Amino acid sequence: MPDHIQRSKVFTIVNTAVLALLSLCCVLPLVHILAVALSGKAPATANLVFLWPIDFTFDAFKDTLLNDNFSRSLLISLQRTVIGTVVTMVVAAMTAYPLSKESRAFKGRGMYAWFFVFTMLFSGGLVPTYIVVTKLGLNNSLWALILPSAVEVWSIILLLNFFRNIPKELEEASLIDGSGHFTTMFRIFIPLSLPAIATLSLFTMVFHWNEWFQGMLYNTNSQNYPLATLLQTIVVQQDFTKLAVNPEDMEDITNRTVKAAQIFIGALPILMVYPFLQRYFVKGIVLGAVKE
């Protein structure tokens, strides 16, 4: 057998083994959390549960989903994720489209491009951002969680490169037929860039769903916490009062099973969305990587 074929097989075996190990490292903690959430109070408290529930029960999930504070935080996170993703992608598309043009078609393009790159390298920092959000009166509102991260320069640069790979003849034909730039962008550029937009949308959704610090920073009332901030408060700070569980319900469950149920429910929406968007990943990531 030629050496290069043998080396290729060894690489495939090692690569498969490493990826399988990494996959287990990602999956096993989630399986453990689910097993704890589905276990009874005694084995969970005694730390006897590993990958299979003991004294199977849905009480932790039932009490978590029926809890008003958890439901409110879940709704806030859903609103933030959906609205924040739409706002970020609209801003990215409408910024990337003009920046993808040649300098002769868009005078000052280079200056605007460097302006965005500069803000990516040198941000204002935490304190100036907090002052701006506070002066705008956005504290304790959903927009305080959406607007500060609405302009994602990294997404703009990626989308700009994707737009540049679309044949110029399509844009010229559209403009000759009488379409304006808005029509050309929404009817030609956006549909042809769907893999890239789907990939960037998933990245943005994961960010909005998991980001907890802004919720704590801009909300003085815990009633306005998104789910990630609520979970961080309960799990890391061990402040279980935020959940406001009925003491009578705690006779059949324990804090550990409720925390596990909350963590699993918090991760579930992203796990459900991922399979529908992952098919765009390969094409969305490598598109624009080959330069002529």
Secondary structure, DSSP 8 states (H G I E B T S, - for coil): --HHHHHHHHHHHHHHHHHHHHHHHHHHHHHHHHHHHTS-HHHHHTT--SSS-SS---HHHHHHHT-HHHHHHHHHHHHHHHHHHHHHHHHHHHHHHHHTS-TTTSTTHHHHHHHHHHHHHS---HHHHHHHHHHTT-TTSTHHHHGGGS--HHHHHHHHHHHHTS-HHHHHHHHHTT--HHHHIIIIIHHHTHHHHHHHHHHHHHHHHH--HHHHHH-SSGGG--HHHHHHHHHTS--GGGG---TTGGGT--HHHHHHHHHHHHHHHHHHHHHHHGGGHHHHHHTT----
